[in-house]
Amino acid sequence: MMKIDKYEKEIKKGGDIFVNYFNELTTNMDLSNNNIHYSIANDYLDYIKYISEYHLENFHSHPKGFPYYWIGFLLFKSKHYEQAVFYLDAALAEDKHYMNYLVEIEGAQVPKWITSGAASFFQLHNFEGEFEEFNIPELKCEVNKFLDVFNDKNIEGINIDLYRDFIKKFVDKFIKSNNTAILTTLYSFIMEKKDIDNMIIFKSSYGGTIEPMILHLAKGALVFESILKTEYLNDRSKVTLGIILKDDNFKGKMKLSSEISSSIADINDIEVPVNNFSIVDSFTCTSKIRNTSAHNLCWNDNFISKYDRYFEQVLFSIFYFIFNEYIDE
């Protein structure tokens, strides 16, 4: 009852009920302290849920970019990545709706929402000055790390720059579209890798589930399939990954030197390069992971000895597609 009284008191103050409660909630709190992020996020969510249930008009009439951004920020800092990107993407949608007017930045007219906290998150932008403590450098660091590995190991000599290529030609395209699920899922796929690594380390020698590893690889392979379908679906609802891989336009744009085989009986039998790799290697490995991980959780867990290389090939197949489709034009 005390919480409800507190909520009602805050709502009666008027003004921006979401901003006011957050300021009250975080007064004298150090938001750079990772130990308190999850509890603050949950408290804030409880408040917003209360408004949605008992003050529906207020819930719909107030912009929610601010609360969704902060919930996403706090959850990301708490390592709840899938939930975090959901709320950050919801914040982006709110900002696009309420900040859809032009402002001048560096001589160009751009929509105001492009400067919002949510857009800055997806663009891996770091704040400076008084807002520096609210940066999320972990994501930028991980994306850049894997881009460096890709640039070093691919045999085609491809080099993807974080800002000039990945952000300007890929991220910016997708945050302006309705296909933001591509970005949210890709980012959570990348960030969840460390948690999966820990699970593999601590997995019992006598058995135990491999469900997190299987579903994690399936998530990345689904991003690969989904991003292909955004460009090669052509309004045909029954187009599958296998059909796209055989499409002449696709093969020409990807500069494929041979056919991509996606069929295999056992996930443990997927061949994966140890050192350097080609686009055919990555596409083949990812297609086979898509076809096996999506249909069975009960594989022999010997496959986790290859997990790192499977993860890399799934991610690198996405990087290959991004380069050939959006960068090398």
C-alpha positions in Angstrom: 0.0 0.0 0.0 2.9 2.4 0.7 4.1 2.0 -2.9 0.6 2.8 -4.3 0.4 5.9 -2.0 3.8 7.0 -3.3 2.7 6.5 -6.9 -0.5 8.4 -6.5 1.3 11.3 -4.8 3.7 11.5 -7.7 0.9 11.4 -10.3 -1.0 14.2 -8.6 1.9 16.5 -8.9 1.2 16.7 -12.6 3.8 17.6 -15.2 5.7 14.8 -16.7 4.8 11.9 -14.4 7.5 9.6 -15.8 10.4 12.1 -15.5 9.3 13.3 -12.1 9.1 9.8 -10.6 12.5 8.8 -12.0 14.1 11.9 -10.5 12.5 11.1 -7.2 13.5 7.4 -7.4 17.1 8.2 -8.2 17.7 11.1 -5.8 21.0 10.7 -4.0 21.7 7.5 -6.0 24.9 6.9 -7.9 23.8 5.6 -11.3 27.3 4.6 -12.1 27.0 1.9 -9.4 26.1 -1.3 -11.2 24.8 -3.0 -8.0 21.7 -0.9 -8.0 20.7 -0.8 -11.6 18.4 -3.9 -11.7 16.4 -2.9 -8.6 15.9 0.7 -9.9 14.7 -0.7 -13.3 12.2 -3.0 -11.6 10.9 -0.3 -9.3 10.5 2.1 -12.3 8.7 -0.7 -14.3 6.3 -1.3 -11.4 5.4 2.4 -11.4 4.8 2.5 -15.2 2.8 -0.7 -15.0 0.6 0.8 -12.3 -0.1 3.8 -14.5 -1.0 1.6 -17.4 -3.5 -0.3 -15.3 -5.1 2.5 -13.2 -4.3 5.7 -15.1 -4.6 4.6 -18.7 -5.3 8.1 -20.1 -2.0 9.3 -18.5 -0.2 6.3 -19.8 -1.2 7.0 -23.4 -1.0 10.8 -23.3 2.6 11.1 -22.1 5.6 10.3 -24.3 7.5 7.3 -23.0 10.9 7.7 -24.7 12.4 8.9 -21.4 11.3 6.0 -19.1 11.9 3.3 -21.7 15.4 4.6 -22.4 16.3 4.6 -18.7 14.8 1.2 -18.1 16.8 -0.1 -21.1 20.0 1.6 -19.8 19.6 0.1 -16.3 18.8 -3.4 -17.6 21.8 -3.3 -20.0 24.1 -2.3 -17.2 22.6 -5.3 -15.2 23.4 -7.6 -18.1 19.8 -8.3 -19.0 20.5 -7.7 -22.6 17.5 -9.1 -24.3 15.1 -7.1 -22.1 17.4 -4.0 -22.4 17.3 -3.8 -26.2 13.5 -4.3 -26.1 13.0 -1.2 -24.0 15.7 0.8 -25.8 14.0 0.0 -29.1 10.6 1.0 -27.6 12.2 4.3 -26.6 13.4 4.8 -30.1 9.8 4.2 -31.5 8.4 6.7 -29.0 11.1 9.3 -30.0 10.4 8.8 -33.7 6.8 9.6 -33.0 7.2 12.6 -30.7 10.4 14.0 -32.1 9.6 13.7 -35.8 10.6 17.2 -36.8 13.7 18.6 -38.5 16.7 20.3 -36.8 19.9 21.4 -38.3 23.1 19.5 -37.3 26.4 20.3 -39.0 24.6 22.1 -41.8 22.1 19.3 -42.5 18.4 18.9 -41.8 17.8 15.7 -39.8 14.9 14.5 -37.6 15.3 15.5 -34.0 14.9 11.9 -32.8 18.2 11.0 -34.4 19.9 12.9 -31.5 17.9 11.0 -28.8 19.5 8.7 -26.2 17.9 5.6 -27.8 19.3 6.5 -31.2 22.7 7.2 -29.7 22.7 3.7 -28.1 22.1 2.0 -31.4 24.7 4.1 -33.1 27.2 3.2 -30.4 27.6 6.9 -29.7 29.4 8.0 -26.5 28.2 11.0 -24.6 30.7 13.6 -23.3 30.9 15.9 -20.4 28.1 15.8 -17.7 26.4 12.8 -19.4 29.6 10.7 -19.8 28.6 8.4 -16.8 25.5 7.3 -18.8 27.5 5.8 -21.7 27.2 2.1 -22.5 30.7 1.4 -23.9 30.5 -2.4 -23.5 28.5 -2.8 -26.7 30.7 -0.6 -28.8 33.7 -2.5 -27.4 32.3 -5.9 -28.3 31.1 -5.0 -31.8 34.5 -3.4 -32.5 36.4 -6.4 -31.2 34.5 -8.8 -33.5 34.9 -6.5 -36.5 38.6 -6.5 -35.9 38.7 -10.3 -35.8 36.6 -10.5 -39.0 38.8 -7.9 -40.7 41.9 -9.9 -39.8 40.7 -13.4 -40.7 38.5 -13.2 -43.8 40.5 -14.2 -46.9 38.8 -11.7 -49.2 40.7 -8.8 -47.7 37.4 -7.1 -46.5 37.8 -4.3 -43.9 34.7 -3.0 -42.2 35.2 0.2 -40.2 33.0 0.7 -37.1 31.8 4.2 -37.8 32.3 4.8 -41.6 30.8 1.4 -42.6 29.0 -0.5 -39.9 27.2 2.5 -38.3 26.8 4.9 -41.2 25.8 2.3 -43.9 24.1 -0.4 -41.8 22.9 0.8 -38.4 21.6 4.1 -39.7 19.6 2.4 -42.4 17.9 0.1 -40.0 17.1 2.6 -37.2 15.3 4.6 -39.8 13.2 1.6 -40.8 10.7 -0.7 -39.2 13.1 -3.6 -39.1 14.8 -2.6 -35.9 14.5 -6.2 -34.7 17.5 -7.0 -36.8 19.6 -4.6 -34.7 18.2 -5.5 -31.3 18.7 -9.2 -31.9 22.2 -8.7 -33.3 23.2 -6.6 -30.4 21.9 -9.0 -27.8 23.4 -12.0 -29.7 26.8 -10.3 -29.4 26.5 -9.3 -25.8 25.2 -12.7 -24.6 28.4 -14.4 -25.8 30.2 -13.9 -22.5 27.4 -15.4 -20.5 27.4 -18.5 -22.7 31.1 -18.8 -22.4 30.7 -18.9 -18.6 28.0 -21.5 -18.8 30.3 -23.7 -20.9 33.1 -23.3 -18.3 30.8 -24.2 -15.4 28.9 -27.0 -17.2 28.9 -30.2 -15.3 31.3 -32.9 -16.6 28.5 -35.4 -15.9 25.8 -33.8 -18.2 23.4 -30.9 -18.1 21.5 -28.9 -20.6 23.0 -27.3 -23.7 19.8 -25.4 -24.4 21.4 -21.9 -23.9 24.2 -22.7 -26.4 21.8 -24.1 -29.0 19.3 -21.2 -28.7 22.1 -18.6 -28.8 23.4 -19.9 -32.1 19.8 -20.2 -33.4 19.3 -16.5 -32.5 22.3 -15.5 -34.6 21.4 -17.7 -37.5 17.9 -16.2 -37.4 19.4 -12.7 -37.7 21.3 -13.9 -40.7 18.2 -15.3 -42.4 16.1 -12.3 -41.4 18.5 -9.7 -42.8 18.7 -11.7 -46.1 14.9 -11.7 -46.3 14.7 -7.9 -45.9 16.5 -7.6 -49.2 15.5 -10.7 -51.1 12.0 -11.7 -50.0 10.3 -9.8 -52.8 6.8 -10.1 -51.1 6.9 -13.9 -51.5 5.9 -15.2 -48.1 7.1 -18.7 -48.8 10.7 -17.8 -49.7 13.1 -19.8 -47.5 16.8 -19.3 -46.7 17.6 -22.1 -49.0 15.8 -20.4 -51.9 17.6 -17.1 -51.3 21.0 -18.9 -51.2 20.3 -20.3 -54.7 19.0 -16.9 -56.1 21.2 -15.6 -58.9 20.9 -12.0 -57.9 21.9 -12.9 -54.3 24.8 -15.0 -55.5 26.0 -12.2 -57.8 25.8 -9.5 -55.1 27.6 -11.7 -52.5 30.3 -12.7 -55.1 29.9 -16.4 -54.2 32.4 -18.6 -55.9 30.4 -21.8 -55.3 27.0 -23.1 -54.1 26.0 -22.9 -50.5 24.9 -26.2 -49.0 22.6 -25.9 -46.0 21.5 -29.5 -45.4 23.2 -31.6 -42.7 22.0 -34.3 -40.3 23.9 -33.5 -37.2 25.1 -30.2 -35.7 28.3 -31.9 -34.6 29.2 -32.7 -38.2 29.3 -29.0 -39.4 32.7 -28.2 -40.7 34.2 -24.9 -39.5 37.5 -23.3 -40.4 40.1 -23.2 -37.7 41.9 -20.0 -38.8 41.1 -17.9 -41.9 37.7 -18.3 -43.7 35.8 -17.3 -46.8 32.3 -16.1 -47.4 31.4 -19.6 -48.6 32.7 -21.0 -45.3 30.7 -18.6 -43.2 27.4 -18.9 -45.2 27.6 -22.7 -45.3 28.3 -23.0 -41.6 25.5 -20.6 -40.6 23.0 -22.1 -42.9 23.6 -25.5 -41.4 23.4 -24.2 -37.9 20.1 -22.6 -38.8 18.7 -25.9 -40.0 19.9 -27.9 -37.1 19.6 -25.6 -34.1 16.0 -24.7 -35.0 14.7 -28.3 -34.9 16.4 -30.0 -32.0 17.7 -29.2 -28.5 19.0 -32.7 -27.8 22.2 -32.9 -29.7 25.3 -34.6 -28.3 27.0 -31.9 -26.3 30.3 -32.6 -27.9 29.5 -29.7 -30.2 30.2 -27.1 -27.5 33.9 -27.7 -28.1 33.3 -25.9 -31.4 31.0 -23.3 -30.0 33.4 -20.4 -30.3 34.0 -21.1 -33.9 30.3 -21.6 -34.6 29.5 -18.3 -33.0 32.2 -16.5 -35.0 31.0 -18.0 -38.3 27.4 -17.0 -37.6 28.4 -13.4 -36.7 30.8 -13.2 -39.6 28.2 -14.4 -42.1 26.2 -11.3 -41.0 29.2 -9.1 -41.4 29.8 -10.5 -44.9 26.3 -9.8 -45.9 26.4 -6.2 -44.5 29.6 -5.5 -46.4 28.4 -6.9 -49.8 24.8 -5.6 -49.6 25.3 -2.1 -47.9 28.9 -1.1 -48.0 30.5 -2.3 -51.2 28.1 -0.6 -53.6 
